[in-house]
Amino acid sequence: MAKYRCTVCNYVYDEEKEGKKFADLPDSWRCPVCNSPKTVFVLLEETKEKTKDLTTVSDILIEQMVAWGVKYVFGLPGTSSLGVVDAIRKNTKIKYIQVRHEQTAAFMASAHGKLTGNIAACLTIAGPGATNLATGLYDAKLDHSPVLALTGLVARKLIGPGSFQEIDQHSFFEPICVFNKVLMTEDQTTKLITLAIKHALIERGVSHISIPNDVQKLPYGATILPMEGRIPNTAISSSLYLVKKSASIIDKAKRPVIISGFGALESGDKLLELAEKITAPIVTTFRGKGVINESHELYVGSHGAIGSTSASNLVQKSDLLIVIGSSFSDMTQIPEKRMIQIDINPMMIAKNYPVEVGLWGNCSELIPALTKEVKGKKNVEYLIEIKKLKKEWLDLLNKEADLTKKPIRPQYIIKVLNEKISEDAVISLDVGENGWWFGRNFWMKKTQKMIMSGYLASMGTGLPGALAAQLIYPEREVICITGDGGFSMVMEDFLTAVKYKLPVKIFLFNNGQLGMIMQEQKVEIYPNWQTDLYNCNFANYAEICGGIGIKVTDPKDLPSAVEKALSINKPVIVDIDTDPIRFI
């Protein structure tokens, strides 16, 4: 008895299982999966013999990705992507991470881009696998994270009439992507994949390539294109005239305030040098947290929906805002003021309001140039006011963190985490009440990193972000701060942490509610309805999966529970009974 494989969809006809020889099937017989004729089937052993030493389009595709710095592919294997999956298997220079849902794969790729500025890939099948990537890819699009998405596609001759798992993938991905193509012939392989990576890196967005099933397996040999000489230098700056004009305006300001966004995260030391020279407080956006040590006397908190009273007070009373790397989201609530703005994206300059000077360029180039041109001034009275306002804010936060209340106050949870987690921890933050309390109450160190879903604000990003972070930084402490709502959307991929021995520490604010929505219903004077959650014991769930689970119900037990979790070299869920009522 023999086996025959459909060269279009890879369905295998097993003579022993079917009870009938393939040769005896009528000529009108067609593949039960893709409806291809009998003539496209080949003897399975013959296929193996023909292809075992053959270099294919998929092999060249993956080798070209490796040459351009792609180290990880996140995904799920399936019929229409098996050629690419096998090419990854054969290539020792790239690592494949199997997840349990394609959404997690896309979120991990997005998190990788946010943390490193470099590109990772997600890979899945045609149809439902492709559509499942959409939420994570939209997160990357809106937060300007470079991602390469690869999807299988039905064989070329089946495109159009409506085959099994066929959708119009090109149209589906078009609004998400900065580059979106179908690889139709072998000669396109190296050129399309290098263009895809180049667009993703330079335009800081999502590139997508669909690869028809039959194209993946075509024999093909090609010279791999090196990256050197094909990527431009993005360290650009504005004219000296505009820098000097900005410095002149700053010199005349009596109450300047610096607002630092995500785009300035890698320029913290330069930013602090400018702030100290002109005696200006530093305020951050939510995604800009951690640009400097937040214990520094000039840091006064974040601005906007999660902002501090000290930041709000100083921004409102300022006579000049120096805004660096901020996208002016409605949640940041930057008011209309006299303003100097620095941004790498020219479309962000004067996005909401006219500016005195817009400096288009890389802040790592422009901040030192501006610092050189401004006059040094020590405004002692202003500095005393800054310190006083910050102290009042910190006193309020300490008062809120009541360790006697049950269920446990979220402010107290954040206080304990602030004291216990390492100074170089990577923090993956989910969306919901847990994120609101983190943004408001947590004081980051410059050596820590934080990632979140910014503009899309998608629940369920905490765990995938932590998985990606632990792969990138295997020696660092990786913390996931999440809620019962967000975690339960992706909890199946805790198994991925266990499988790959990724010792992520998940601190789960279990308030039995979609807490943010409950609060929003209250603000809009709606009755509280359909926000309560029916939960499992998440600590028990961790143990069932092969990880470690710790349940905390008493606030007095929280510090020791956090210490225990951090000391274990395995994936851990700390399930914390949390008060759903917002006390501020």
C-alpha positions as CSV (number, residue, x, y, z in Angstrom):
1,M,0.0,0.0,0.0
2,A,1.3,3.5,-0.9
3,K,0.5,7.1,-0.1
4,Y,0.0,9.9,-2.6
5,R,0.2,13.6,-1.9
6,C,-1.7,16.5,-3.5
7,T,0.9,19.0,-4.8
8,V,-1.6,21.8,-4.4
9,C,-2.8,21.5,-0.8
10,N,-0.6,18.6,0.6
11,Y,-3.6,16.3,1.3
12,V,-2.4,12.7,1.6
13,Y,-4.3,9.8,0.1
14,D,-3.4,6.7,2.1
15,E,-4.4,3.5,0.2
16,E,-4.3,1.4,3.3
17,K,-6.6,3.8,5.2
18,E,-9.0,4.3,2.2
19,G,-9.1,0.6,1.3
20,K,-8.6,1.4,-2.4
21,K,-5.6,1.8,-4.6
22,F,-5.0,5.2,-6.0
23,A,-4.6,3.9,-9.5
24,D,-8.1,2.4,-9.3
25,L,-9.8,5.7,-8.6
26,P,-11.8,7.1,-11.6
27,D,-10.2,9.8,-13.7
28,S,-13.0,12.1,-12.5
29,W,-11.9,11.8,-8.9
30,R,-10.8,15.0,-7.3
31,C,-8.9,16.0,-4.1
32,P,-11.4,16.1,-1.2
33,V,-9.7,19.2,0.3
34,C,-8.9,21.5,-2.6
35,N,-10.9,19.8,-5.4
36,S,-7.8,19.5,-7.6
37,P,-7.8,16.7,-10.2
38,K,-6.1,13.3,-9.7
39,T,-3.3,14.3,-12.1
40,V,-1.7,16.7,-9.5
41,F,-1.1,13.8,-7.0
42,V,2.4,12.3,-6.7
43,L,3.7,9.2,-4.9
44,L,4.8,10.4,-1.5
45,E,8.1,8.5,-1.4
46,E,8.9,9.8,-4.9
47,T,8.2,13.3,-3.7
48,K,10.5,12.9,-0.7
49,E,13.3,11.6,-2.9
50,K,13.0,14.5,-5.4
51,T,12.9,17.2,-2.8
52,K,15.3,16.1,0.0
53,D,18.3,17.9,-1.5
54,L,16.5,20.6,-3.4
55,T,16.8,24.3,-2.6
56,T,13.4,26.0,-2.8
57,V,11.9,29.4,-2.9
58,S,11.2,29.0,0.8
59,D,14.8,28.2,1.6
60,I,16.0,31.3,-0.2
61,L,13.3,33.4,1.4
62,I,14.4,32.4,4.9
63,E,18.1,32.8,4.2
64,Q,17.5,36.3,2.9
65,M,15.5,37.2,6.0
66,V,18.4,35.9,8.2
67,A,20.9,38.1,6.2
68,W,18.8,41.1,7.0
69,G,18.7,40.4,10.7
70,V,15.5,38.5,11.3
71,K,16.1,36.2,14.3
72,Y,12.6,35.1,15.3
73,V,9.5,33.8,13.5
74,F,6.3,33.5,15.7
75,G,3.4,31.4,14.4
76,L,1.5,28.3,13.8
77,P,2.2,25.8,11.0
78,G,-0.5,24.8,8.6
79,T,-1.3,23.4,5.1
80,S,-0.7,26.6,3.1
81,S,2.6,27.5,4.8
82,L,4.4,24.2,5.2
83,G,7.1,25.0,2.7
84,V,8.1,28.1,4.6
85,V,7.9,26.3,7.9
86,D,10.2,23.5,6.7
87,A,12.7,26.0,5.4
88,I,12.8,27.5,8.9
89,R,13.3,24.0,10.4
90,K,16.3,23.5,8.1
91,N,17.9,26.9,8.9
92,T,19.9,27.0,12.1
93,K,20.3,30.8,12.1
94,I,16.7,31.6,12.8
95,K,14.3,30.4,15.6
96,Y,10.7,29.4,15.2
97,I,8.4,30.0,18.3
98,Q,5.2,28.1,18.1
99,V,2.3,29.9,19.7
100,R,-1.3,28.8,20.4
101,H,-3.1,31.6,18.6
102,E,-2.0,33.8,15.7
103,Q,-2.9,36.9,17.5
104,T,-0.2,36.2,20.1
105,A,2.3,35.7,17.2
106,A,1.5,39.2,15.8
107,F,1.6,40.8,19.3
108,M,5.0,39.2,20.0
109,A,6.4,40.5,16.7
110,S,5.0,44.0,17.5
111,A,6.6,43.9,21.0
112,H,9.9,42.8,19.5
113,G,9.9,45.8,17.3
114,K,9.0,48.2,20.1
115,L,11.8,46.8,22.4
116,T,14.6,46.6,19.8
117,G,13.7,48.8,16.8
118,N,14.5,45.7,14.7
119,I,12.3,43.4,12.9
120,A,10.7,40.0,13.7
121,A,8.3,37.9,11.7
122,C,5.0,36.2,12.2
123,L,3.9,33.4,10.0
124,T,0.6,31.6,9.4
125,I,-1.7,30.1,6.9
126,A,-4.1,31.5,4.4
127,G,-7.6,32.5,5.4
128,P,-8.3,32.2,9.2
129,G,-4.7,32.3,10.2
130,A,-4.2,35.5,8.2
131,T,-7.2,37.2,9.6
132,N,-6.2,36.2,13.2
133,L,-3.0,38.3,12.8
134,A,-5.0,41.5,12.2
135,T,-5.3,42.8,15.8
136,G,-1.6,42.4,16.6
137,L,-0.6,43.9,13.3
138,Y,-2.8,46.9,13.8
139,D,-1.0,47.4,17.2
140,A,2.3,47.5,15.3
141,K,0.9,49.8,12.6
142,L,-0.4,52.4,15.1
143,D,2.6,52.3,17.4
144,H,5.1,52.3,14.5
145,S,6.7,49.0,15.3
146,P,8.6,47.2,12.4
147,V,7.0,43.8,11.7
148,L,7.2,41.3,8.8
149,A,4.0,39.2,8.3
150,L,4.2,36.1,6.1
151,T,1.1,34.2,5.1
152,G,0.5,31.2,3.1
153,L,-1.8,31.4,0.1
154,V,-3.7,28.9,-2.1
155,A,-1.8,27.7,-5.2
156,R,-1.7,30.2,-8.0
157,K,-4.1,28.4,-10.2
158,L,-6.7,28.3,-7.5
159,I,-6.7,32.1,-6.8
160,G,-9.9,33.6,-7.8
161,P,-12.8,31.1,-8.0
162,G,-13.0,30.7,-4.3
163,S,-11.0,27.7,-3.0
164,F,-10.6,26.2,0.4
165,Q,-9.4,28.8,2.9
166,E,-9.0,31.4,0.2
167,I,-9.7,35.1,1.0
168,D,-8.6,38.3,-0.8
169,Q,-5.6,38.5,1.4
170,H,-4.0,41.4,-0.5
171,S,-7.0,43.6,0.1
172,F,-7.4,42.5,3.7
173,F,-3.8,43.5,4.6
174,E,-3.7,46.7,2.4
175,P,-4.9,49.2,5.1
176,I,-2.5,47.7,7.7
177,C,0.7,47.7,5.8
178,V,3.4,50.0,4.5
179,F,4.4,47.2,2.0
180,N,2.0,44.5,0.8
181,K,2.8,42.0,-2.0
182,V,2.1,38.5,-3.3
183,L,5.2,36.5,-4.3
184,M,4.1,35.1,-7.6
185,T,7.3,33.8,-9.2
186,E,10.6,32.5,-7.9
187,D,12.6,35.4,-9.4
188,Q,10.8,37.8,-7.1
189,T,12.0,36.1,-3.9
190,T,15.1,38.1,-2.8
191,K,13.9,41.4,-4.1
192,L,10.5,41.3,-2.4
193,I,11.7,40.1,1.0
194,T,14.4,42.7,1.1
195,L,12.0,45.5,0.1
196,A,9.5,44.3,2.7
197,I,12.1,44.5,5.5
198,K,13.4,47.8,4.3
199,H,10.0,49.4,4.2
200,A,9.1,48.0,7.7
201,L,12.4,49.4,9.2
202,I,12.4,52.8,7.5
203,E,8.7,53.5,7.6
204,R,8.4,51.8,11.0
205,G,5.4,49.7,10.1
206,V,4.1,46.3,8.9
207,S,5.2,44.6,5.7
208,H,3.3,41.6,4.5
209,I,4.0,39.0,1.8
210,S,1.6,36.2,0.8
211,I,3.3,33.2,-0.7
212,P,1.2,30.8,-2.8
213,N,1.5,27.2,-1.7
214,D,3.0,26.0,-5.0
215,V,5.5,28.8,-5.2
216,Q,6.9,27.9,-1.7
217,K,8.1,24.5,-3.1
218,L,9.5,25.6,-6.4
219,P,13.2,24.8,-6.9
220,Y,15.2,28.0,-6.9
221,G,18.7,29.2,-6.3
222,A,19.8,32.8,-5.9
223,T,22.5,35.1,-4.5
224,I,21.5,36.4,-1.1
225,L,21.5,40.3,-1.1
226,P,23.5,41.8,1.8
227,M,22.0,44.5,4.0
228,E,25.1,46.7,3.9
229,G,24.7,49.7,1.6
230,R,20.9,49.3,1.3
231,I,19.6,51.1,4.4
232,P,19.9,54.9,4.8
233,N,21.2,56.6,7.9
234,T,18.3,58.1,9.8
235,A,20.4,60.3,12.1
236,I,19.0,63.5,10.5
237,S,18.9,67.0,11.9
238,S,17.4,70.5,11.2
239,S,19.3,73.5,10.1
240,L,21.5,75.4,12.6
241,Y,19.3,78.5,12.0
242,L,16.2,76.8,13.4
243,V,18.2,75.3,16.3
244,K,19.5,78.8,17.2
245,K,16.0,80.3,16.9
246,S,14.7,77.6,19.3
247,A,17.5,78.3,21.8
248,S,16.7,82.0,21.7
249,I,13.0,81.3,22.6
250,I,14.0,79.0,25.4
251,D,16.4,81.5,26.8
252,K,13.5,84.0,27.2
253,A,11.2,81.5,28.9
254,K,10.8,81.8,32.7
255,R,8.8,78.6,33.2
256,P,9.8,76.1,30.5
257,V,8.5,72.5,30.7
258,I,9.9,69.5,28.7
259,I,7.4,66.9,27.6
260,S,9.1,63.7,26.5
261,G,7.3,61.0,24.5
262,F,8.1,57.5,23.3
263,G,10.3,58.9,20.5
264,A,12.8,60.3,23.0
265,L,13.2,57.1,25.1
266,E,16.7,56.4,23.9
267,S,17.9,60.0,24.5
268,G,17.4,60.2,28.3
269,D,20.9,61.3,29.2
270,K,20.8,64.0,26.5
271,L,17.4,65.2,27.6
272,L,18.4,65.4,31.3
273,E,21.5,67.5,30.3
274,L,19.2,70.0,28.6
275,A,16.7,70.1,31.5
276,E,19.4,70.7,34.0
277,K,21.0,73.5,31.9
278,I,17.7,75.5,31.6
279,T,16.1,74.4,34.9
280,A,13.1,72.7,33.3
281,P,10.9,70.0,34.8
282,I,10.5,66.8,32.7
283,V,7.0,65.5,32.1
284,T,6.4,62.3,30.1
285,T,3.6,60.8,28.1
286,F,2.5,57.3,29.2
287,R,4.7,55.5,26.6
288,G,7.5,57.9,27.5
289,K,7.8,56.6,31.0
290,G,11.4,55.6,31.9
291,V,13.2,58.1,29.8
292,I,15.2,59.1,32.9
293,N,15.1,57.8,36.5
294,E,11.8,59.0,37.8
295,S,13.3,59.6,41.2
296,H,15.3,62.5,39.8
297,E,14.2,65.9,41.2
298,L,13.3,67.3,37.8
299,Y,10.9,64.4,36.9
300,V,7.4,65.3,37.9
301,G,5.2,62.5,36.5
302,S,3.2,61.8,33.4
303,H,0.6,64.0,31.8
304,G,-2.9,63.2,30.7
305,A,-5.4,60.6,31.8
306,I,-3.0,58.9,34.1
307,G,-1.1,62.0,34.9
308,S,0.2,63.5,38.2
309,T,-1.0,66.7,39.8
310,S,2.5,68.0,39.7
311,A,2.9,67.5,36.0
312,S,-0.6,69.0,35.3
313,N,0.1,72.0,37.5
314,L,3.5,72.8,35.9
315,V,2.3,72.3,32.3
316,Q,-0.7,74.6,32.9
317,K,1.5,77.4,34.4
318,S,4.3,77.0,31.8
319,D,5.2,79.8,29.4
320,L,6.9,77.4,26.9
321,L,6.5,73.7,26.2
322,I,9.4,71.8,24.6
323,V,7.8,68.6,23.3
324,I,10.0,65.8,22.1
325,G,8.9,62.6,20.4
326,S,5.3,62.8,21.3
327,S,2.4,61.9,19.0
328,F,-0.1,64.2,20.8
329,S,-2.7,61.5,21.5
330,D,-6.0,62.7,23.0
331,M,-5.1,60.7,26.2
332,T,-1.9,62.8,26.7
333,Q,-3.9,66.0,26.7
334,I,-1.1,68.4,25.8
335,P,-2.7,71.9,25.9
336,E,-2.2,74.7,23.3
337,K,0.8,76.7,24.5
338,R,3.8,78.4,23.1
339,M,5.8,75.4,21.9
340,I,9.0,74.1,20.4
341,Q,8.6,70.6,19.0
342,I,11.1,68.0,17.9
343,D,10.0,64.9,16.0
344,I,11.4,62.4,13.4
345,N,8.0,62.3,11.7
346,P,7.4,65.7,10.0
347,M,3.6,65.0,10.1
348,M,3.7,65.2,13.9
349,I,5.1,68.7,13.8
350,A,2.3,71.1,14.7
351,K,-0.2,68.2,14.5
352,N,-2.7,69.8,16.9
353,Y,-1.5,73.4,17.3
354,P,0.9,75.8,15.6
355,V,4.4,75.8,17.0
356,E,7.0,78.5,17.5
357,V,9.7,76.3,15.9
358,G,9.3,72.7,14.6
359,L,12.6,70.8,14.5
360,W,12.3,67.9,12.1
361,G,14.9,65.2,12.8
362,N,16.3,62.6,15.1
363,C,16.1,63.8,18.8
364,S,19.5,62.2,19.5
365,E,21.0,64.7,17.1
366,L,18.8,67.7,17.9
367,I,18.7,67.6,21.7
368,P,22.6,68.0,22.0
369,A,22.5,70.7,19.3
370,L,19.9,72.6,21.2
371,T,21.7,72.1,24.6
372,K,24.8,73.6,23.1
373,E,23.0,76.7,21.9
374,V,20.9,77.5,25.0
375,K,22.2,79.7,27.8
376,G,22.5,78.0,31.2
377,K,20.3,79.4,33.9
378,K,19.6,78.3,37.5
379,N,16.1,79.3,38.4
380,V,16.2,78.5,42.2
381,E,12.6,79.6,42.9
382,Y,11.3,77.4,40.1
383,L,13.3,74.4,41.3
384,I,11.9,74.8,44.8
385,E,8.4,74.9,43.4
386,I,9.1,71.7,41.3
387,K,10.3,69.8,44.3
388,K,7.4,70.9,46.4
389,L,4.8,69.9,43.9
390,K,6.4,66.5,43.4
391,K,6.6,65.8,47.1
392,E,2.9,66.6,47.5
393,W,2.2,64.1,44.7
394,L,4.3,61.4,46.2
395,D,2.7,61.9,49.6
396,L,-0.7,61.4,48.0
397,L,0.4,58.1,46.4
398,N,1.8,56.8,49.6
399,K,-1.4,57.6,51.4
400,E,-3.4,55.8,48.8
401,A,-1.3,52.6,49.1
402,D,-3.2,51.3,52.2
403,L,-1.9,47.9,53.1
404,T,-4.8,47.2,55.5
405,K,-7.6,47.0,53.0
406,K,-9.1,43.8,51.6
407,P,-9.5,43.2,48.7
408,I,-6.1,44.5,48.0
409,R,-5.8,48.0,46.8
410,P,-4.2,48.3,43.3
411,Q,-2.2,51.2,44.6
412,Y,-0.6,49.0,47.2
413,I,0.2,46.3,44.6
414,I,2.0,48.8,42.4
415,K,3.9,50.1,45.5
416,V,5.1,46.6,46.3
417,L,6.1,45.9,42.7
418,N,7.9,49.2,42.6
419,E,10.0,48.2,45.6
420,K,10.7,44.6,44.7
421,I,11.3,44.2,41.0
422,S,14.8,44.6,39.7
423,E,16.3,47.9,38.4
424,D,16.7,46.5,34.9
425,A,13.4,44.7,34.7
426,V,11.4,44.7,31.4
427,I,7.8,45.4,32.1
428,S,5.0,44.3,29.7
429,L,1.9,46.2,30.5
430,D,-1.6,45.1,29.6
431,V,-4.5,47.4,28.9
432,G,-7.1,48.0,31.6
433,E,-7.3,49.1,35.2
434,N,-3.9,47.5,35.9
435,G,-2.3,49.8,33.3
436,W,-4.1,52.9,34.6
437,W,-2.7,52.3,38.1
438,F,0.8,51.5,36.7
439,G,1.0,54.7,34.7
440,R,-0.2,56.8,37.6
441,N,1.6,55.1,40.6
442,F,4.8,53.4,39.3
443,W,8.1,55.2,39.3
444,M,10.4,53.8,36.7
445,K,14.1,53.6,36.6
446,K,16.0,54.5,33.4
447,T,17.5,51.0,33.3
448,Q,14.0,49.5,33.1
449,K,12.0,49.0,30.0
450,M,8.2,49.2,29.5
451,I,6.1,48.2,26.5
452,M,2.4,48.5,26.0
453,S,-0.3,48.8,23.3
454,G,-0.4,52.5,22.9
455,Y,-2.7,53.8,20.2
456,L,-4.7,50.6,19.7
457,A,-4.9,50.0,23.4
458,S,-5.7,46.3,22.9
459,M,-6.3,44.1,25.8
460,G,-4.4,40.8,25.8
461,T,-1.0,42.4,24.9
462,G,0.7,41.9,28.3
463,L,1.5,38.2,28.1
464,P,2.7,38.2,24.4
465,G,4.9,41.2,25.1
466,A,6.5,39.4,28.1
467,L,7.2,36.3,26.0
468,A,8.9,38.4,23.4
469,A,10.8,40.3,26.0
470,Q,12.1,37.2,27.7
471,L,13.4,35.9,24.3
472,I,15.2,39.1,23.6
473,Y,16.6,39.6,27.2
474,P,17.0,36.0,28.6
475,E,19.1,37.2,31.6
476,R,16.7,40.0,32.6
477,E,13.7,39.9,34.9
478,V,10.6,40.1,32.7
479,I,7.4,41.3,34.4
480,C,3.8,41.1,33.0
481,I,1.3,43.3,34.7
482,T,-2.2,42.3,33.6
483,G,-5.8,42.0,34.7
484,D,-8.2,39.0,34.7
485,G,-9.9,40.4,31.6
486,G,-6.8,40.9,29.5
487,F,-5.0,37.8,30.6
488,S,-7.9,35.5,29.9
489,M,-7.9,36.6,26.2
490,V,-4.5,35.0,25.7
491,M,-4.1,32.7,28.6
492,E,-3.6,29.7,26.4
493,D,-0.1,31.0,25.6
494,F,1.0,30.6,29.1
495,L,1.7,27.1,27.8
496,T,4.1,28.7,25.3
497,A,6.1,30.2,28.3
498,V,6.2,26.7,29.9
499,K,7.2,25.0,26.6
500,Y,10.1,27.3,25.8
501,K,11.1,27.7,29.5
502,L,10.6,31.4,29.5
503,P,10.5,32.4,33.2
504,V,8.1,35.4,32.8
505,K,6.5,36.7,36.1
506,I,2.8,37.5,35.7
507,F,1.2,39.7,38.3
508,L,-2.5,39.4,37.7
509,F,-4.9,42.0,39.1
510,N,-7.9,39.8,39.7
511,N,-10.9,42.1,40.5
512,G,-13.6,39.9,38.9
513,Q,-14.4,42.8,36.6
514,L,-13.7,44.5,33.4
515,G,-12.7,47.3,35.7
516,M,-12.0,50.0,33.2
517,I,-15.3,49.5,31.5
518,M,-17.1,49.5,34.9
519,Q,-15.4,52.9,35.6
520,E,-16.4,54.2,32.2
521,Q,-20.0,53.2,32.7
522,K,-20.0,55.1,36.0
523,V,-18.5,58.2,34.4
524,E,-21.2,58.2,31.7
525,I,-23.9,57.6,34.2
526,Y,-24.9,54.1,32.9
527,P,-25.8,51.3,35.3
528,N,-23.0,48.8,35.8
529,W,-23.9,45.9,33.6
530,Q,-22.0,42.9,31.9
531,T,-18.6,43.8,33.3
532,D,-18.4,41.1,35.9
533,L,-16.2,38.1,35.1
534,Y,-16.6,34.5,35.9
535,N,-13.0,33.5,36.6
536,C,-11.0,30.3,37.3
537,N,-8.3,30.1,40.0
538,F,-5.4,31.4,37.8
539,A,-2.8,30.1,40.3
540,N,-4.2,26.6,39.9
541,Y,-4.3,27.1,36.1
542,A,-0.5,28.0,36.2
543,E,0.2,24.7,38.0
544,I,-1.9,22.6,35.6
545,C,0.1,24.1,32.7
546,G,3.4,23.2,34.3
547,G,4.2,26.6,35.7
548,I,4.1,28.0,39.2
549,G,0.9,29.5,40.7
550,I,0.7,31.8,43.8
551,K,-2.6,33.0,45.2
552,V,-2.7,36.2,47.3
553,T,-5.8,37.3,49.2
554,D,-4.3,39.1,52.2
555,P,-2.2,42.3,51.6
556,K,0.2,41.3,54.3
557,D,1.2,38.3,52.2
558,L,1.9,40.3,49.0
559,P,5.5,41.3,49.6
560,S,6.6,37.8,50.3
561,A,4.6,36.4,47.4
562,V,6.3,38.9,45.0
563,E,9.7,38.0,46.4
564,K,9.0,34.3,46.0
565,A,7.8,34.7,42.4
566,L,10.9,36.7,41.4
567,S,13.2,34.0,42.9
568,I,11.8,31.2,40.8
569,N,13.3,30.4,37.4
570,K,10.0,29.2,35.9
571,P,6.9,30.9,34.5
572,V,4.8,32.2,37.4
573,I,1.3,33.6,37.8
574,V,0.7,35.6,41.0
575,D,-3.1,35.7,41.2
576,I,-3.9,38.8,43.4
577,D,-7.4,39.4,44.7
578,T,-7.8,43.1,43.8
579,D,-10.3,45.8,44.8
580,P,-12.4,46.7,41.7
581,I,-13.4,50.1,43.2
582,R,-11.3,53.1,42.2
583,F,-10.3,55.0,45.3
584,I,-8.4,58.3,44.4
